[in-house]
Amino acid sequence: MRKSVIAASVATVLIAGGGIVYATGTYDGWRDARALDDGCRGMVDAAEVQKVLGADRVTGRRLGEAGCRAYDPGATKASLAISVQRGQDAESVRLDTDEILAQDPSGMLVPVGRGWPALVSVGSDTGLYATAFLPCGKGADDDLVLSLTATRAPSTRSVQEGRDGMAVLVTRALNAAAKDQGCAQPDASKVQSASADAFKDLKKAGESGTCQGINAPSYESAADAAAPIEQCLLADAVGVPTFRLAAYYGPYTNAPRRNPYRSPDDYVGTSGTNEGKSWTTALCPTGTALFTLEPLVPHASVGASERQALPSFAARSAKRHGCSSPNQLRST
């Protein structure tokens, strides 16, 4: 009889305790943390994701074979999707051309810096994007490609806070994915932020960044030997971007080549010109790089400064990335 009373008392306490645990959210927190850990396998930190998404809670589940989705199970529906793929023809690069080829300076990809082969962008108040590329294995088909797409809750956070948060997330995810996939981890240092002045101020001429050596009004980011994409915007006298110079390494050469709005004759062969666009290529440790000049406004006129800009831009970027000299530009 006494044992029955004790057992009943213990059960009552456990039930009551469980109710208290559930009511105070401790159980929800434990369940969310376990789902996030199982789903994302160390690629994210709950506090970092909550900060970027503007969410009070975050849980997770697997996405594909190696990716994951971290999300707020509450009312905001904010979420972060991480795609982990292998090879030069990674599907995410072809699917994310809008983000990779963004033309608005405020939404263009910005190098994370500090040795990281990663880039971040903020396409809108709530849409965030990051991508990273890591050579791995014996050939290009083994290379690691990550893409992170976040939809955050409406908030007062600035564009720069979004970039900073995505820089933290993409570097953590790349480190974890490299370990999980058996790749050497990047030789890079920890980051807490992304560049705050990329493509922000109109320069009379390129200075020390991606537009260095170009004698024309331009917007630039920091030159970065680890960045798999480098860009420079040429502008008119009042600051309107007119042409984009870009260097694409590794799998990112597929972004302009697979762009559904391009002409079939664009970016074919080792170099060429077509309908205002010009391009050239170079052999690099990560494969054949693609360097492009493309108009950003209708009927943009290609003058002497634009024609001289591409060879100068391509040569400097190729040298930073350990590539051969770019091919001589030829007409198609």
PAKOL-716354 format. One record per residue (C-alpha): residue in one letter; x, y, z. Coordinates in steps of 0.05 Angstrom, whole numbers, plus 5000, padded with zeros to 4 digits. Last residue first. Example, Ala and Ser with C-alpha at 12.3 -4.5 7.8 and 13.67 -1.06 7.14 Angstrom:
S527349795143/A524649105156/
***
This chain:
T566557433342/S571457973360/R577757793399/L580257933469/Q587057653483/N586557063531/P587457203604/S594457123634/S594856473672/C591556413740/G594056483811/H587656813838/R590757503848/K593857473778/A587157303747/S583757893782/R589058383758/A589058123686/A581458103681/F580558823705/S585759093657/P583258683598/L576058883613/A577159623624/Q580459783558/R574159663517/E570060053569/S574760653566/A574860643489/G567360673484/V561760153488/S555160523483/A549560273528/H543260143486/P539259923547/V542659983615/L546859473652/P551659303596/E556258703604/L563758613610/T565857913629/F571657493657/L570856733659/A575556283697/T577655593671/G578955103727/T580155203802/P587755253796/C586655753740/L586755773664/A584256443637/T578056683599/T575457283560/W568857643552/S565458223518/K558158423518/G555258993477/E551358543430/N556858013424/T564258013438/G569257443444/S574057033485/T575956303500/G569656023467/V562456203480/Y560756743532/D554556993494/D552556673429/P546356333457/S543957033478/R542857133552/Y536157173588/P536056453614/N542756563650/R546455903643/R552856223617/P552456803666/A551656343726/N555655753699/T562256103709/Y560456063783/P562655333786/G570055513795/Y571656243785/Y567656833757/A570657523746/A565858093733/L565858773700/R558959103701/F557059673655/T552560293661/P551760423735/V548661113746/G553561563783/V552262243752/A558262213705/D556561513681/A558360883718/L562760263713/L561259733765/C566859263788/Q565958533808/E569757943838/I566857243845/P570256633876/A573157083931/A579656813958/A584257313924/D579957893947/A580058603918/A575459013963/S569059243930/E568259743874/Y563660283845/S566160663785/P567561313749/A572961173697/N580561073695/I580760323711/G587260123744/Q583959883808/C576559723798/T576659113843/G579659503901/S585659963910/E583160583873/G578760543811/A577261233784/K572661803802/K569861353856/L562361293870/D561261043941/K557460423963/F559659853918/A562759523980/D563159994040/A560659564098/S564958954085/A562258334120/S561958204194/Q563857744252/V569157334216/K573756784241/S580256684204/A581456294140/D585255694113/P578855354091/Q577554644116/A580454064077/C574653654049/G571853004079/Q564553164065/D562653264139/K568853674154/A567754114093/A560354174110/A562154414181/N567054934157/L562455164102/A556555234149/R560555654199/T562956104144/V556056174114/L552656354180/V557656884203/A557657224135/M550057184134/G549557564199/D554158114175/R550458194110/G543758244146/E546658744196/Q549059144136/V542159174105/S539459444171/R535159094223/T528559434235/S524558794228/P520158384182/A521857654197/R527557364157/T527556974093/A534356644084/T537856304026/L544555974037/S548355653980/L554255183987/V558754873934/L564054343949/D568654113894/D568853363878/D567053423804/A572653943797/G577953423810/K581853013861/G578053193924/C575953883946/P575954603920/L571355013965/F565855473940/A561255913981/T554556253973/A550356744013/Y543357034005/L538557454046/G531257654032/T527358054085/D529158784071/S531258604001/G536858273961/V541958264016/S548357943992/V553957494017/L560157183987/A564856614005/P571756333991/W573956564061/G581056844069/R579257414116/G574057684067/V566557574063/P566457803991/V560258223974/L554957973924/M550658533896/G544158763929/S545859483946/P549559583880/D543359373840/Q545558903785/A544458213816/L547957663776/I549157183834/E542257313865/D538357243800/T542756673778/D540956253839/L538055643803/R544155533759/V548955613817/S544555163861/E544854603810/A552354493820/D555654393752/Q562754463777/G561753903828/R558753763896/Q552654033931/V550654304000/S544254724001/I542655114065/A535555394073/L534355914128/S527256064151/A522456584179/K515356314187/T513856904233/A508356554273/G512156004306/P516155414280/D521855894263/Y526355554212/A532855194199/R532954794134/C538454304119/G543354064066/A547153404057/E542552914023/G536753374009/L534253844063/R534553574133/R530453874189/G530954464237/T528354864296/V528755604313/R525256014366/D525056754382/A525956954310/G529257554278/L531957114222/V539257344229/K539257354305/Q535456684310/V540556364263/E546456594305/A543156364370/A541555674341/D548555554314/V548755254244/M552454724204/G553054264265/R549053684237/C543554104206/G537553644216/D539653264278/D542353884313/L536354304294/A531553754315/R535053674382/A535154424395/D527854504377/R525753934423/W529854204482/G527054904471/D519954654466/Y520954254530/T523654864566/G517755284542/T515255484610/A508755114601/Y512154484577/V516854454637/I511254624685/G506854084655/G512553594658/G513553774731/A506253654745/I506552984710/L513052804745/V510353034812/T503952624803/A507952024781/V512252084843/S506052134888/A502851534855/A509151124864/I509651334937/V502351154949/S503150484914/K509450334954/R505650485019/M500050005000/
***
